[in-house]
Amino acid sequence: MLFKLKVRKIGNSLGMVLPRQALARLNVGTGDPHYITDSPEGAFRLTPAIPEFGRQMELSESILRRYRNAFRELAK
């Protein structure tokens, strides 16, 4: 399924309006929180806000910051 989206000005921000079919497939509604994350393919992934997921992301970011030099050396 392919959806063409346009970036529009909404107040002082920019946003995209999702078609009804995309909203139904994503199972989202007005005010539902979501995360945008990087995917391995270089694109973005839209993920529903799951409390456990948010906690895991915060924890992983803190670990990556704390051990940044060690991860950099391991990547060589």
C-alpha positions, 0 to 999 in steps of 0.5 A: 500500500502506498500513501502520498503525504504532503507536509502542511503548516499547522499553526506554528508547526509542520505536520502531515495528515494521514489518510483514513486507510493508513490510520486504520492500518496503524490503529491510531486515533486522535491524541494517541502518542507514538514514537518515530525511530530509525530503521536499519534500512535508513528510513523511519518507523512509526511505533505506538507508544507502549510504556515499556518501549519508552522505558527501554528506549530511555534506558538504552540511550543512557547506556549508549551515552555512558559507554560511548567510548567503549562502543566506539572501540568495539565498532572498529 
